Amino acid sequence: MNEFVITGANIVTEQGVMDHGVVHIKDGKFAYVGDSSQWKGTADSHIPSIDAAGSWLLPGFIDVHVHGGYGADFMDASSEALDTITRFHSLHGTTALLATTMTATREDIERVLGEVHSYMNESMPYAQILGIHMEGPFISPKWAGAQDPKLMVPPQLAWMEDWHERYPQLVKQLTLAPEREGALELIAWLRDHGIVAACGHTDATYADMQSAVREGLTHAVHTYNAMKPLHHREPGTVGAVLTDARISGEIIADGHHVHPAAIRLLVLAKQPHGVLLITDAMSAAGLGDGHYELGGLAVTVQSGVARLTEGGALAGSTLTMIDALRFMVREVGVSVEDASRFASGNPARLLGLAETHGSIAPGKQADFLLVSPELDLEHIWIRGQKVQS
């Protein structure tokens, strides 16, 4: 079905919520988005029509920080793993994502780059991989979290130059510790090559962060987690993220990583465009409690919370994007419109894809969701094609 119409939807657009709106999808894009009173129909009266019956119509979620799901990890570097991960997350509202790597050897990271590059050149059947988010190995052992400190190294500009030459524009985001030797030079290089420079797993002071921002750092991964906290005499990494309008911040909205009040503070400081919902999901997402592995480290999931078996540090999450949106609405108290922006529009803006992704508007790619008033997922479409469960 490459052409159809949806009526009676509460459409979340960049301009606000359109009550009882109409969308016309044709050839994988939005051909019309507007009020029902302005809709003149199509030339073909036999085009299928779906009555949304007052449900929300939201742009598909874009997850810029996700490691795996349903038993697979992007570090597995196989087409089967990529199918498993993208299928699982597409069923929970993610229509596009960045394949996120872990701290690993240069050779292991290169295997992921090669596999993702090949996968993206084929017809991706589920959530679309937009590129790679490289989280580590240029991070701080002091804030290792669930990554292996033995494999962490200072920023290596030569590695990035080599990877960029072999796989141009594949890496879309790189997370590093700005205080490490060589970081500022690498941040400037990332800026010049259109790659998002992000801080994370870092002991950066406020002054370190200001220096990094001057060189081109614009983003922070999983804000509050694995970074130097706020202190009233040394604002630290968190203080810089909260107060510098040039930095956007991810948040893991699962009720375990960050208290709702701290999420509310981030929203107050950074809205409307500076907050991004992410999952940071690991392979255990969708599988329940048990024993797993993340970046070569043993992980135990209990009551849905993933922690390193040794030491107990939080180890990614088992979150999905639809659950993150629900948490933001129900526990943090933001509107569906704002939560949708954090999950779709802002990630698209970060990646420079706002012209084609992240919102519902004529000419944009038809990645969208039908969500009930109770915030239950009813249907998912990617490029105008319905995702089958």
N, C-alpha and C positions, 0 to 999 in steps of 0.2 A: 504494500500500500504506500505508493510514493506521493500521494496527494490526499489530504483529508482536512476536515475542519473540526475544531472543538468549540463548542458554545457553552454559555452559562458558567464560565470559570471566573474565579477571583484571581486575576493575573497580576503577579508582582513584576513590575517594570522598573526601569531606572527612574521614572518620573513619579512613581507611587503605585498604589494598588488600584487596579481597574476592575470595578465590580461588574460581574456578569458580562465579561468581555468575550471576544471571539478571536481565535487564531486560525489562520489558514496556512497549512504546511504543504510545501511543494518542493520536490527534488531535494529533500534534506535541509531546507531552509525555511525560515518564517517568511511567507509571502505577504501576510496581512496580520496586524495586531491592532485591535481597536475595540471601540464600543459597539455593542450589538445594534444600536440605532443607526450607526454609520455603515454597517456591513451591507453590501449590495449583492452578496452571493458570488458564485462563480459561473463561468460560461457553461460548465457541465453540471447539470442538476443531479447527476448520479454519483457525484463525489461523496464518499462516506462522511458521516457526521457523528461526532461523539458528544453527548450531553454530559458536561462536567458536574452538573447538579450542585453548583455552589462550592465545589472543591477548589483548593489552591492550585494555581498553575505556576510553578517555580522553575527558574533556570536550573539545569543540571549542576550538581556540585563538582567543584574542581579541587582535588586534594593535592596540595603541593608537598606533602610530607607523609608518606606511607611506605612501610617496609615490606608488608606482605599481608597474607590472609588465607584462611581455609587450608592451612597446612603448608603453604608455600611462601618463600622469601625471594625477593628480587636478587639476593646474593646467590641463589641457586643457579642463576644464569642459564635457564633453559626455556624454550618456547612453551613447554608444558606448565612450568611455574608461572610464566607471565599470563598464560590463558587462565590459570586457576585464580590468580590474584585479581586480574581485571574483571573476570566474570563475577567473582564474589562481591567485589565492591560496587559493580554496576547494579547488582540486585538490591543495593542499599542506597541508591541514588547518586553515586559517583559516576559521572559521565566522562570525566577526563582526569588525569593525574600525572604526577611526576614519579617515576620509579626511583625510590630513594635507597642509596647504598649505605653501607656501614663502614666504620674504620676497619681496614683490611690491608693486606699486602698490595703493592702496586699491581702485581699480576692478577690477583683476584678481582680488583676493581676493573682492570682492563677486560676481563672476561665478561663482566656485566655490561660494560660499554659496548662491546662487540655484539652481544646477544640482543640488547635493547635496540641497537642501531638496525640490526637485521629485522627484528620484529616490527619496527616502525615502518619499514619499507614494504611490508606485506599488508594485506587487508586485516586490520585489527577488528575482531568480531565483537568485542565487549567495550568496556571503558577505554577511551583512547589515551595512549601514552603520549604525552606532549614532549617528553625529554627526561633528563635525569636530574635529580637533586642529589648532589654528592655531600653527604654528611660525614665529615672526617675524611682522611685521617689527620687533618691539620688542626686538631683541637687540643684542649688542655687536659692532661692526665688528672689534674686537681678536680675537674668536674667531668669525670669520665662517664658517669651514669651507667648505662648498660653497654658501653663500648669498651673494647679491650685496650687498656693503657699501654700495653707492651708494643702495640702496633701504631701508636700515635707518633707522628713526626712533625717537625716544623714545616711551614708552608713551602712547597716545592714548585716554583714557577715553571721550571723545565718540564715537569710532568704535565702540567696544564697545557703548556704550549704544544707538547707532543700529542696529547689527546685531542686538543682542538683542531690540530692539523689533520689528524686521521678521521675525526668525527666532528666536522664543523657544526656548531650550534646544537649539538646533542646535549651537552651539559647546560641546563638552564639556571641552576642555582647551586652555589657552593657555600657550605657552612664551615666556618673556621673560627679560631680564637684570635681576635685582633691584637692581643698583647704579645703574641709569639713573634720571634724574630723572622723577618721576611714577610709578615702578614700585610703590611701597608703596601708594599710593592705589588703583591699579588692582588690585593683589592683594587688598586689602580688598573692593573691589567684586566681584571674581570669587568670593571666599568667600561673600559675601552672596547671590550669584545661583546658587550650586551648580555653579560651573565650576571644574575643577581648575586651580590655579595652579602652574606648573612652571618650574623654572629650567633654562636651557640657553643655549649660545653666550654665556657669561657670564664676566666677570672679577670676580665677587663675592668679597669677602673673607669670612672666617668670620663677622665681625661683621655684614657686609651680609646674610648668610644668616640669622643669628639674628633680625635685624630683620624680614626677609621672612617667616620662619616665624611670628613673633608676629602678623603681619597676615593669615596664612592660607595661605602657600605650603606645599604638602604633597608635592611630587613633583620628580624630576629626570629630564631626558631624557638618553638615551644616556650614562650615567654614565662618567666619565673623559674622554670625548671632548668637545672644544670647551668646556672649562671650566677655571677656575683650579685648578691641581693642588695636591696635598697637599705641604706643607712643614712640618717639625717646629716652626718658629717662627711660621708663618702657615698654619694648616690649610686655608685657602682654601675654594673651593666643594666640592671633593672631600672634604675633611676634615669639613665640615658634613654632607654626605650620609651619610658612613660612620658618624658618631657620633650623629646626631640621629634618634631613633626616630620622630619625626613626619614624616620625609621618606622616601618610597619612591623606588627608583631603577630606571630601565630599564637594560638591558644588551643590546648587540649581540654575540651569541655566535657569531661566525663565524671566530675565530682570526686575524683581521686587525686589527680595531678595538681589541681588549683582550686582553692575555695571559691564559691560563687561570688563572694564579696570582692575578692581580688580580681576576678574576671570582670566584675562590674566596674572596678577602678580602671582597668585597661580600656574598657569600652568608653568610659567617660573621657579618658585622656586621648583616645585615638580615633573615635568615630568622626565621620562616617566611613572613611576609606582606609584606616590604618589597622583594622583587625581582620585576621584571617582564621577561620576554623580549619583545623587539620585533625587527622586521626592519630598519626604516628603509630598506626596499627602494625602489629607483628603477625607472624604466621598463625598464632593461636586465635586470631579474630575469627569468630564464627564456629569455633570447635568446642568451646566450653573449658572447664577446669582440667588441669593435667600438667604434664611435664613437657617442656618444649626447649627450643634453642634459639638464641638471637645473637648473631655475630660471633658464633663459636662459644658462647657462654650459656650455661644452663639456666633455664627460666622455669619458674613454677607459677601457674595461674590458679588463683583461689578466689572464689566469688567474683570472677570476672576481672580481677586485678592481677596484672603481670609483674612479677618481681624476680630479680636475680635470685637463684636458689642459694647462692653464697653471698651474704651481705645484705640482701633484701632491698636493694635499690630498685626503684620503678624501672621496668624494662619495656618501653613502648606501651602500647595499650591494646585492648580488644575492641576499641571503639569503631563505630561506623559513622559516616557523615550525617545520616538521617537522625541517629541518636544524639549527635553533637548539636544539631539544630534544635531538637526537642529540648535538650538540657538548657540551651540558651534561652528559649522561650519560657519554659516552665520554672526553671530554678534561678536563672539570672535575671529574668524579667524584661528581656528585649522583645521587640515586635517581630512577627514573622518576616516582615519586610526587611528589617535590619539583619536578622539572622541569615536570611537568604543572601543579602549583600556580602556578609562575612564568609559565606560558604561558596559563593559563585563569582559575583562581580569583582570583589577585591582580589581574589587569586588571579582572575583574568587580567586585571590591571597590573598586578605585580609582574606578570610574565609578558606584558606587552601585547596581549591578545584581546583587549577590550573591544576592538573593532569587529571581531568575529565570534567571540565567546562571552559567556558570563552573564548574559541578560537576554530578555525576550524582546526582540525588536525586528522589524522587517530587514531582511538581508542577512541576518546572523544565522549561524548554524543551529539547526533545530535539535538542541540537546535540552530536554526539559522533563519535568516531573508533574504528575497529578497527585496531589497530597490532600487527604481528607481534612475536614475542619479539626479533627482530633490529632492531626499530624501523622496519620498512617499513610505509608506509601501505597498508592493504588496502581499507578502505571509509570514506566520509565521509557523515554525515547532517546536514542542516540542517532544523530544525523537523520532524524525523522523516522527511524526504524524502531519499532517497539521491542524492548528487551524482554525475552521470554524466560520465565523462571524455570 
